[in-house]
Amino acid sequence: MRATALPAEVPVHPLIPVFEPWSIPLPFTIPIVNADSIHLFGIMVAIGFVTGSKIAMNKCARDGLDPEIINKLVGYYVLAVFLGGHWGHLLFYYPEEIAKDPMVLLRFKSGLSSFGGFVASLLLTIWFFFREQGQIRQENRRLAKKGEPLKADLNIWPYADSLLYGFTIGWMFGRIGCFSAHDHPGTPTNFWLGVPNMNPSIGCTREVACHDLGLYEAIWSFVMYGVFRVLDKKPRFPGFFAGVWVLSYGSVRIVFDAFRHPNLDTRYFGLTPAQYGSMLMIVGGIAIFMKRRHLSPVRTVQEA
């Protein structure tokens, strides 16, 4: 069910000046996405992947884990974010477009859903660790026959902590890209962080500022990375940072999506698909803390 009533325009003098989405023209067209320019959004996402993976690998090394595991995963994540993000965008928000033309699933310029990318990355991570653990078991059977020491099992939770630790700063860069592209306009506002000229077709004109949900998430990510740095000064149980991340993001996303513009996407019983997904994240975060809070920190185990 799609909302049709527009909020009233709110003329303001926001802190952020009017600016146009920035891009560099290309002398050719990229076939898969049918793009003839490089947008700042894409550059910031690339910076987010590189920076986030580097920070995640550093945390792995600090905790006595294998940073190469993260390095292997990053390439998969690029694919998961764009495929899962695009398909999630269509499946969660515009299923009628798939019904009209299934080939829209292969037109990767039509939109991205952060939750679609997140779900795809989660499924890919589970598959990756299941495969890696299977290879370790095969290798251990060979080593056992030779009477040689066995390799340790691969525990997904400490690596999930490292991934989300680095992913937090990577998410900040990605959301700065969203801010630069004006692709998450909310309702008109007189809030001083409102952004003008986000989308004139829905009333977010040069004279009317609207909530920029990409900007808000970038600020949240920056703050959370600072919180994580402080929390990481002390060894934490495996799954701690994963639990904190999903609890925090799920909570703020429910709030942020309340400011999404009602004419831009589908609502189900008054809530966005991301708000329902956020509720599941909160439940998952609580479950992580309930089941794992008594486990010994990996860093302590590695140092022992």
Buried (B, 14 or more C-beta within 10 A) or exposed (E): EEBEEEBEBBEBEBEBEEEEBEBEEEEEEEEEBEBEEBBBBBBBBBBBBEBBBBBBBBBBEBBEBEBEBBBEBBEBBEEBBBBBBBBBBBBBBBEEBBEEEEEBBEBBEBBBBBBBBBBBBBEBBEEBBEEBBEEBEEEBEEEEEEEEEEEEEBBBBBBBBBBBBBBBBBBBBBBBBBBBBBBBBBBBBEBEBBBBBBBEEBBBBEBBBBBBBBBBBBBBBBBBBEEBEEBBEEBBBBBBBBBBBBBBBBBBBBEBBEBBBBBBBBBEEEBBBBBBBBBEBBEBBBEBBEEBEEBEBBBBBEEE
